[in-house]
Amino acid sequence: MKSSTINYLLSKVEGFKDLKENFDSYNADKVSEKAIAISIEIVGQLKDIDVEGLSVFPMRDGGIQFEISRFSDIEEELIIDKEGNIVIAEYNTLGDLITRTPIKLEQIGSFFI
């Protein structure tokens, strides 16, 4: 992944530290320090992986979500909850959940390949 993309993702994740409770005007929790720390580790692992269409978002429950657009019929998300648990969620084109699989930090590289 390009260093400019890595820097952009890191600055975006770091920026989540500044979000206050209710950042979305719908009573969202503050993004947890644990979710931020794990997300920074994940972005660091991406420097040697070519990933296109990657976005990162704060979640209402205090977690962070990475979303990949791979131009397929399945939308993939990597979700870090506020406790630091990581799952991969796959949705069909209608937005229905297909699978939700826990994953360890050490396995993250395989998700992005």
Secondary structure, DSSP 8 states (H G I E B T S, - for coil): --HHHHHHHHHHHHHGGG--TTTTSS------HHHHHHHHHHHHHGGGS---SEEEEE-TTS-EEEEE--SSS-EEEEEE-TTS-EEEEEE-TT--EEEEEE--GGGHHHHH-
